[in-house]
C-alpha cells in the first residue's frame, strides 16, 4: 500500500464519524477557507514550497469523508480520497502534468 494511502487510511480509521467539535479539539483551528461543511488543515513544508492540506467533509456536524491534497508552488500535485459509497476504497489521483 502506498505511503499516501496509508496516511489517509490512518486518518479515516481514527476520525471518520467524529463530531466537528472533536476535530477542533484534536487538530486545532482550521484554515480560514473552512466553512460549516468542510474543514481545511494546512501544513507547509520544504521552505513553504510544498503545502499539504487535509480536508474533513462534514454532514450534520459529523465527518463523512476525508481527503489529503499536496500542492507545489500553489499547483496541485496529487489527491488521496476515500470513497465509501458502493465499495469502500482508497484512490490516489495525480494532478501534476509534465
The 8 nearest C-alpha neighbors of each residue, nearest first, counted from 0:
[[1, 2, 5, 4, 3, 89, 6, 8],
 [0, 2, 4, 3, 5, 6, 91, 7],
 [3, 1, 5, 4, 6, 0, 7, 8],
 [4, 2, 6, 5, 1, 7, 79, 91],
 [3, 5, 7, 1, 6, 2, 8, 79],
 [6, 4, 2, 8, 3, 7, 9, 1],
 [7, 5, 3, 9, 4, 8, 2, 10],
 [6, 8, 10, 4, 9, 5, 11, 3],
 [9, 7, 5, 11, 10, 6, 12, 4],
 [8, 10, 12, 6, 7, 11, 5, 13],
 [11, 9, 7, 13, 8, 12, 14, 6],
 [12, 10, 8, 15, 14, 13, 9, 7],
 [13, 11, 9, 10, 14, 8, 15, 7],
 [12, 14, 10, 11, 9, 15, 17, 8],
 [15, 13, 11, 17, 10, 12, 16, 62],
 [14, 16, 11, 62, 17, 63, 12, 13],
 [17, 15, 62, 61, 63, 14, 18, 64],
 [18, 16, 14, 62, 15, 61, 21, 19],
 [17, 19, 61, 21, 20, 60, 62, 16],
 [18, 20, 22, 60, 21, 61, 23, 17],
 [21, 19, 23, 22, 18, 24, 60, 17],
 [20, 22, 24, 18, 23, 19, 25, 17],
 [23, 21, 25, 19, 24, 20, 26, 18],
 [24, 22, 27, 20, 21, 26, 25, 28],
 [23, 25, 21, 22, 27, 26, 20, 28],
 [24, 26, 22, 23, 27, 21, 20, 28],
 [27, 25, 23, 22, 24, 28, 29, 40],
 [28, 26, 23, 24, 25, 29, 22, 40],
 [27, 29, 23, 30, 26, 40, 24, 31],
 [30, 28, 40, 39, 38, 27, 33, 31],
 [29, 31, 32, 39, 33, 40, 28, 41],
 [30, 32, 33, 29, 34, 39, 28, 38],
 [31, 33, 30, 34, 39, 38, 29, 37],
 [34, 32, 38, 31, 39, 30, 37, 29],
 [33, 35, 36, 37, 38, 32, 31, 39],
 [36, 34, 37, 33, 57, 38, 60, 58],
 [37, 35, 57, 34, 56, 58, 38, 60],
 [38, 36, 56, 55, 34, 33, 57, 35],
 [37, 39, 33, 55, 54, 29, 34, 56],
 [40, 38, 54, 30, 33, 29, 53, 41],
 [39, 41, 53, 29, 52, 30, 54, 38],
 [42, 40, 52, 51, 39, 53, 50, 43],
 [43, 41, 51, 50, 52, 44, 40, 49],
 [42, 44, 50, 47, 49, 51, 41, 45],
 [45, 43, 49, 47, 46, 50, 42, 48],
 [44, 46, 47, 48, 49, 43, 50, 71],
 [47, 45, 48, 44, 43, 49, 50, 72],
 [46, 48, 43, 44, 45, 49, 50, 72],
 [47, 49, 72, 46, 71, 45, 44, 50],
 [50, 48, 71, 44, 47, 70, 43, 45],
 [49, 51, 43, 70, 42, 69, 44, 52],
 [52, 50, 69, 42, 41, 68, 43, 70],
 [51, 53, 41, 68, 40, 67, 54, 69],
 [52, 54, 67, 40, 39, 66, 41, 68],
 [55, 53, 39, 66, 38, 65, 67, 52],
 [54, 56, 65, 38, 37, 64, 62, 57],
 [57, 55, 37, 64, 62, 63, 36, 65],
 [58, 56, 62, 36, 61, 60, 37, 63],
 [57, 59, 61, 60, 63, 62, 36, 56],
 [58, 60, 61, 57, 36, 62, 18, 19],
 [61, 59, 19, 58, 57, 18, 62, 36],
 [62, 60, 18, 57, 58, 59, 16, 17],
 [63, 61, 57, 16, 15, 17, 56, 64],
 [64, 62, 57, 56, 16, 15, 61, 58],
 [65, 63, 56, 62, 55, 15, 81, 66],
 [66, 64, 55, 54, 56, 11, 81, 80],
 [67, 65, 80, 54, 79, 53, 81, 68],
 [66, 68, 53, 79, 78, 52, 54, 80],
 [69, 67, 78, 52, 77, 51, 79, 53],
 [70, 68, 51, 77, 76, 50, 75, 52],
 [69, 71, 75, 50, 74, 76, 73, 49],
 [70, 72, 49, 74, 73, 48, 75, 50],
 [73, 71, 48, 74, 49, 70, 50, 47],
 [72, 74, 71, 70, 75, 50, 49, 48],
 [75, 73, 70, 71, 72, 76, 95, 69],
 [74, 76, 70, 69, 77, 94, 71, 95],
 [77, 75, 95, 94, 70, 69, 93, 74],
 [76, 78, 93, 94, 92, 69, 68, 75],
 [79, 77, 68, 92, 67, 91, 80, 93],
 [78, 80, 91, 67, 66, 90, 92, 68],
 [81, 79, 66, 90, 89, 82, 78, 91],
 [80, 82, 89, 88, 83, 90, 65, 66],
 [83, 81, 88, 87, 84, 89, 80, 86],
 [82, 84, 87, 86, 85, 81, 88, 64],
 [83, 85, 82, 86, 87, 88, 81, 64],
 [86, 84, 83, 87, 82, 88, 81, 89],
 [87, 85, 84, 83, 88, 82, 89, 81],
 [88, 86, 83, 82, 84, 85, 81, 89],
 [87, 89, 82, 81, 86, 90, 83, 80],
 [88, 90, 81, 80, 82, 4, 91, 79],
 [91, 89, 80, 79, 92, 81, 88, 4],
 [90, 92, 79, 78, 80, 93, 89, 77],
 [91, 93, 78, 77, 79, 94, 90, 80],
 [94, 92, 77, 95, 76, 91, 78, 96],
 [95, 93, 76, 77, 75, 92, 96, 78],
 [94, 96, 76, 93, 75, 97, 77, 74],
 [95, 97, 94, 76, 93, 75, 74, 77],
 [96, 95, 94, 76, 93, 74, 75, 77]]
